[in-house]
Amino acid sequence: MTYTISDKQVTINGMTHTVTAVNGLDTVEINNKLHDLNEEISKLQTKIIGLREVQSMYVEMRDMIELECERRERGEEVQNLFDEMFGG
């Protein structure tokens, strides 16, 4: 990106001052934009935390299904062994 440094006239407390700007933004404006970006990042991080909680819930649900399938398979194996041993 190309940056252009220039002087800019701003009014502070009713008095006109010359400040340095980059691409038309002075330090105050840049700081305000950084503040806004930080707020957006914070909101996104909060959203990510919520999404990770939902993700964890789905992983837990999937694991429960896998455990139940394994339990059922073991139950069938035990039943088959019982049937083989005792002719059930």
Z-matrix of the N, CA and C atoms (Angstrom, degrees):
N
C 1 1.450
C 2 1.524 1 108.68
N 3 1.299 2 115.46 1 144.72
C 4 1.458 3 121.47 2 178.61
C 5 1.519 4 109.37 3 -94.57
N 6 1.322 5 115.58 4 132.89
C 7 1.464 6 121.08 5 179.37
C 8 1.519 7 108.90 6 -111.19
N 9 1.331 8 114.90 7 136.25
C 10 1.450 9 120.54 8 177.92
C 11 1.530 10 108.22 9 -118.22
N 12 1.316 11 114.93 10 118.16
C 13 1.464 12 120.57 11 179.09
C 14 1.526 13 108.09 12 -93.78
N 15 1.338 14 114.91 13 133.12
C 16 1.459 15 119.27 14 -178.79
C 17 1.521 16 109.70 15 -150.77
N 18 1.321 17 115.55 16 170.03
C 19 1.455 18 121.28 17 172.40
C 20 1.523 19 107.76 18 -90.21
N 21 1.319 20 114.90 19 150.00
C 22 1.457 21 120.46 20 -178.34
C 23 1.518 22 107.68 21 -139.81
N 24 1.310 23 115.89 22 140.13
C 25 1.456 24 121.14 23 177.39
C 26 1.531 25 108.56 24 -92.21
N 27 1.338 26 115.89 25 126.52
C 28 1.464 27 120.89 26 176.41
C 29 1.525 28 108.23 27 -130.75
N 30 1.315 29 115.06 28 153.45
C 31 1.454 30 120.29 29 177.92
C 32 1.519 31 108.27 30 -106.31
N 33 1.326 32 115.22 31 122.52
C 34 1.464 33 121.71 32 178.98
C 35 1.523 34 107.04 33 -124.82
N 36 1.331 35 115.89 34 121.05
C 37 1.473 36 121.30 35 -178.58
C 38 1.528 37 112.05 36 52.19
N 39 1.321 38 116.21 37 41.51
C 40 1.458 39 120.78 38 176.69
C 41 1.515 40 114.62 39 79.86
N 42 1.331 41 117.77 40 0.15
C 43 1.466 42 120.32 41 -179.78
C 44 1.528 43 109.11 42 -113.98
N 45 1.326 44 115.79 43 139.64
C 46 1.456 45 121.31 44 178.67
C 47 1.523 46 109.63 45 -84.85
N 48 1.335 47 114.46 46 131.64
C 49 1.466 48 121.16 47 179.18
C 50 1.522 49 108.79 48 -128.91
N 51 1.297 50 114.73 49 152.70
C 52 1.459 51 120.69 50 173.77
C 53 1.526 52 107.68 51 -100.75
N 54 1.341 53 115.08 52 124.29
C 55 1.468 54 120.02 53 178.89
C 56 1.521 55 108.31 54 -124.96
N 57 1.305 56 115.40 55 160.93
C 58 1.456 57 121.15 56 177.34
C 59 1.523 58 108.77 57 -84.79
N 60 1.323 59 114.86 58 139.10
C 61 1.462 60 120.64 59 179.88
C 62 1.527 61 109.23 60 -131.74
N 63 1.311 62 114.73 61 155.29
C 64 1.462 63 120.98 62 173.43
C 65 1.521 64 106.20 63 -122.69
N 66 1.328 65 115.31 64 124.94
C 67 1.469 66 121.37 65 -175.72
C 68 1.524 67 111.42 66 50.14
N 69 1.307 68 115.83 67 37.13
C 70 1.459 69 121.77 68 175.60
C 71 1.516 70 115.38 69 84.57
N 72 1.326 71 118.00 70 -1.30
C 73 1.467 72 121.04 71 -179.24
C 74 1.521 73 110.37 72 -107.69
N 75 1.334 74 115.71 73 130.13
C 76 1.465 75 118.93 74 174.55
C 77 1.529 76 109.15 75 -89.27
N 78 1.309 77 116.67 76 177.99
C 79 1.467 78 121.77 77 -175.90
C 80 1.524 79 112.59 78 -58.54
N 81 1.319 80 117.63 79 -41.41
C 82 1.466 81 121.17 80 -179.80
C 83 1.525 82 110.21 81 -62.99
N 84 1.323 83 116.40 82 -45.40
C 85 1.462 84 119.92 83 -179.93
C 86 1.527 85 111.46 84 -64.96
N 87 1.310 86 116.01 85 -39.62
C 88 1.476 87 120.00 86 177.34
C 89 1.522 88 110.04 87 -63.45
N 90 1.328 89 116.55 88 -45.00
C 91 1.468 90 119.90 89 178.95
C 92 1.522 91 111.51 90 -61.60
N 93 1.339 92 117.05 91 -39.41
C 94 1.468 93 120.52 92 177.42
C 95 1.532 94 110.86 93 -62.98
N 96 1.323 95 116.88 94 -41.58
C 97 1.465 96 120.44 95 178.21
C 98 1.532 97 110.68 96 -65.79
N 99 1.324 98 117.34 97 -40.46
C 100 1.468 99 120.76 98 176.70
C 101 1.527 100 110.80 99 -62.39
N 102 1.326 101 116.01 100 -41.36
C 103 1.465 102 120.87 101 177.48
C 104 1.532 103 110.54 102 -60.28
N 105 1.326 104 116.58 103 -46.38
C 106 1.464 105 121.22 104 179.11
C 107 1.530 106 110.94 105 -60.53
N 108 1.331 107 115.97 106 -43.28
C 109 1.469 108 119.82 107 178.44
C 110 1.526 109 111.27 108 -62.88
N 111 1.323 110 116.95 109 -41.72
C 112 1.463 111 120.59 110 178.90
C 113 1.525 112 111.26 111 -62.63
N 114 1.334 113 117.34 112 -37.70
C 115 1.461 114 120.61 113 176.56
C 116 1.522 115 110.91 114 -64.77
N 117 1.326 116 117.09 115 -41.72
C 118 1.463 117 121.06 116 178.48
C 119 1.528 118 110.77 117 -64.48
N 120 1.332 119 116.57 118 -41.65
C 121 1.466 120 121.09 119 177.74
C 122 1.520 121 109.86 120 -61.21
N 123 1.313 122 116.74 121 -43.25
C 124 1.467 123 121.05 122 178.92
C 125 1.522 124 110.96 123 -61.01
N 126 1.340 125 117.14 124 -43.92
C 127 1.458 126 120.81 125 178.06
C 128 1.525 127 110.90 126 -61.83
N 129 1.327 128 116.27 127 -42.78
C 130 1.465 129 119.92 128 179.08
C 131 1.526 130 111.35 129 -64.84
N 132 1.326 131 117.01 130 -39.50
C 133 1.462 132 120.11 131 178.26
C 134 1.518 133 110.72 132 -63.01
N 135 1.333 134 117.02 133 -39.90
C 136 1.461 135 121.09 134 176.86
C 137 1.521 136 109.94 135 -63.07
N 138 1.320 137 116.21 136 -42.44
C 139 1.465 138 120.46 137 178.49
C 140 1.524 139 110.40 138 -64.06
N 141 1.327 140 116.85 139 -41.23
C 142 1.464 141 121.31 140 179.55
C 143 1.524 142 110.03 141 -61.71
N 144 1.332 143 116.59 142 -41.79
C 145 1.472 144 120.15 143 178.85
C 146 1.527 145 109.52 144 -59.76
N 147 1.329 146 116.70 145 -45.04
C 148 1.461 147 120.83 146 178.22
C 149 1.521 148 111.77 147 -61.98
N 150 1.328 149 116.40 148 -42.27
C 151 1.461 150 120.35 149 178.93
C 152 1.522 151 111.31 150 -65.87
N 153 1.319 152 117.37 151 -36.65
C 154 1.469 153 120.43 152 178.11
C 155 1.529 154 110.51 153 -66.19
N 156 1.328 155 116.60 154 -35.37
C 157 1.461 156 119.36 155 177.08
C 158 1.526 157 110.54 156 -64.36
N 159 1.331 158 116.45 157 -42.32
C 160 1.461 159 120.19 158 177.56
C 161 1.528 160 109.89 159 -65.12
N 162 1.324 161 115.81 160 -41.62
C 163 1.455 162 120.30 161 178.11
C 164 1.526 163 110.45 162 -59.32
N 165 1.323 164 116.96 163 -44.42
C 166 1.467 165 121.13 164 179.18
C 167 1.519 166 110.72 165 -62.33
N 168 1.329 167 117.01 166 -38.38
C 169 1.456 168 120.85 167 178.83
C 170 1.530 169 109.92 168 -61.80
N 171 1.334 170 117.00 169 -45.08
C 172 1.463 171 120.09 170 179.92
C 173 1.528 172 111.69 171 -66.23
N 174 1.323 173 117.18 172 -38.85
C 175 1.466 174 120.19 173 176.90
C 176 1.524 175 109.59 174 -61.93
N 177 1.326 176 116.92 175 -43.14
C 178 1.460 177 121.15 176 178.46
C 179 1.528 178 110.79 177 -62.55
N 180 1.328 179 117.08 178 -42.38
C 181 1.462 180 120.86 179 178.39
C 182 1.531 181 110.74 180 -62.16
N 183 1.320 182 116.89 181 -43.41
C 184 1.467 183 121.17 182 178.50
C 185 1.517 184 110.77 183 -62.47
N 186 1.333 185 116.31 184 -42.95
C 187 1.463 186 120.46 185 178.80
C 188 1.528 187 111.37 186 -62.85
N 189 1.333 188 116.36 187 -36.61
C 190 1.461 189 119.84 188 178.12
C 191 1.527 190 110.63 189 -63.29
N 192 1.332 191 116.39 190 -40.74
C 193 1.465 192 120.30 191 177.84
C 194 1.523 193 110.23 192 -63.48
N 195 1.322 194 117.33 193 -45.35
C 196 1.463 195 121.30 194 179.86
C 197 1.526 196 110.99 195 -61.19
N 198 1.336 197 117.02 196 -42.78
C 199 1.464 198 120.20 197 178.70
C 200 1.525 199 111.33 198 -64.80
N 201 1.319 200 116.32 199 -40.29
C 202 1.467 201 120.24 200 179.06
C 203 1.526 202 110.36 201 -64.98
N 204 1.317 203 117.36 202 -42.00
C 205 1.469 204 120.48 203 177.68
C 206 1.529 205 110.65 204 -62.34
N 207 1.322 206 116.90 205 -43.29
C 208 1.468 207 120.51 206 177.70
C 209 1.523 208 110.66 207 -62.88
N 210 1.339 209 117.06 208 -41.85
C 211 1.456 210 120.82 209 179.44
C 212 1.524 211 110.35 210 -62.08
N 213 1.317 212 116.04 211 -43.51
C 214 1.466 213 120.15 212 179.64
C 215 1.526 214 110.98 213 -65.01
N 216 1.330 215 116.44 214 -41.40
C 217 1.462 216 119.50 215 178.44
C 218 1.526 217 110.98 216 -62.13
N 219 1.339 218 116.35 217 -42.75
C 220 1.466 219 119.96 218 178.06
C 221 1.523 220 109.94 219 -62.97
N 222 1.335 221 116.19 220 -40.36
C 223 1.457 222 120.66 221 178.51
C 224 1.518 223 111.61 222 -61.55
N 225 1.338 224 116.42 223 -41.29
C 226 1.457 225 120.49 224 178.73
C 227 1.522 226 110.43 225 -67.70
N 228 1.334 227 117.37 226 -39.16
C 229 1.460 228 120.90 227 178.30
C 230 1.519 229 110.51 228 -63.22
N 231 1.338 230 116.08 229 -42.66
C 232 1.467 231 119.92 230 178.99
C 233 1.527 232 109.75 231 -64.40
N 234 1.336 233 116.30 232 -42.39
C 235 1.467 234 120.24 233 179.34
C 236 1.522 235 110.42 234 -64.03
N 237 1.333 236 117.76 235 -41.85
C 238 1.463 237 121.29 236 178.78
C 239 1.525 238 110.97 237 -63.44
N 240 1.325 239 116.65 238 -41.62
C 241 1.460 240 120.79 239 178.45
C 242 1.534 241 109.56 240 -63.81
N 243 1.329 242 116.31 241 -43.41
C 244 1.466 243 120.73 242 178.14
C 245 1.525 244 110.05 243 -60.07
N 246 1.342 245 115.95 244 -45.29
C 247 1.459 246 120.12 245 179.94
C 248 1.531 247 110.67 246 -62.26
N 249 1.348 248 116.84 247 -40.08
C 250 1.464 249 119.51 248 179.88
C 251 1.525 250 110.91 249 -66.03
N 252 1.326 251 115.57 250 -40.38
C 253 1.468 252 119.45 251 -176.16
C 254 1.542 253 111.62 252 -74.44
N 255 1.305 254 116.79 253 -35.50
C 256 1.444 255 119.47 254 -171.63
C 257 1.536 256 113.13 255 -119.75
N 258 1.305 257 115.21 256 7.79
C 259 1.462 258 119.72 257 174.58
C 260 1.513 259 113.94 258 67.23
N 261 1.329 260 117.80 259 34.66
C 262 1.458 261 121.75 260 -175.30
C 263 1.448 262 113.58 261 -79.44
